[in-house]
Amino acid sequence: MSTAPKGTTLRLLVPKDSAERVLSSLGPTAKLERRDLVLSGDRMTTDDIVKQIRDLSRLRDDILHSIRQFGVQRDPRGTVQTPGNLSGFLAEVREDLENGRSQYQELQSKIESLQRQLDAVEKQINILEEIGRAGGFSRILGRLPARKLAEAQRDLEGALKDQAVLATGARVKDFVYILVVAPRDKTSQALQTLLLHDFVQTEDPLSEGVDRDATLEALEAKRNSIQKELGKCKDEMKQFQTETQDHLNRIADMVQEAYMSLRGLLQLGEGSKASIAVAWLAKPVPPKTVNIVRSQGAILEME
């Protein structure tokens, strides 16, 4: 991770002969890193340069968007060498961003799905723990065709939004006995949902074979399993963010400097000698200083 001081970061491109004067105007506390270069368009036309500038500007915005999306920090580093094959570099960065978004979305979707599952299981555990400890819940006992159990459970979960628990008991021939626990104000809705699957309400002693404690134990085991998988996914996300932050900051610096170099080429001309610098400052730069710097031919970007 970066050790650069927090505050304002400036990236500047200035004519080499005025670099010392421009950089000194930033004040004695500015931490500077500088490199000299000769501006060259490698036989590009003005239209080609303008197009590349636009492409770099859009790509820079895409990188910054990805940095925010992935939950990592923009951390401008020192000056970097711009790639020789700019078109190839741009294509490679776009592919990297697309791959990164796909990986992030996959991890984020898994985390959100597991979190929803965990929330649902914890609600069911809370309902079962409340039975016998406080009022507000009703028990529905009965039997339904075993072949309709999975569909009935799915519809019950959909109708009551994790506010009911269905526990299974003894199976007799083609029927399975069940216990449904639901809030009192949802009892009628739960019963109507079960009746759609040929549920028969009964106080048959076989219904008492439904083991609330066993169901609670199974739910707790399920919760532990989900928590373990969720923790693993979160660790993978942290690893992804750590690796991605370093990579995105590096390519963001390269894109930014390539963008500024081409702007300098248009402003100063082919073969001009220039200096490109990164300045870290503890405080925001006063507008007056910005105006002075720009008035001396500097191209300036704040990050």
Secondary structure by P-SEA (a helix, b strand, c coil): cccccccbbbbbcccccaaaaaaaaccccbbbbbbbbbbbcccccaaaaaaaaaaaaaaaaaaaaaaaaaccccccccccccccaaaaaaaaaaaaaaaaaaaaaaaaaaaaaaaaaaaaaaaaaaaaaaccccccbbbbbbcccccaaaaaaaaaaaaacccbbbbbcccccccccbbbbbcccaaaaaaaaaaaaccccccccccccccaaaaaaaaaaaaaaaaaaaaaaaaaaaaaaaaaaaaaaaaaaaaaaaaaaaaaaaacccccccccbbbbbcccccaaaaaaaaaaccccccc
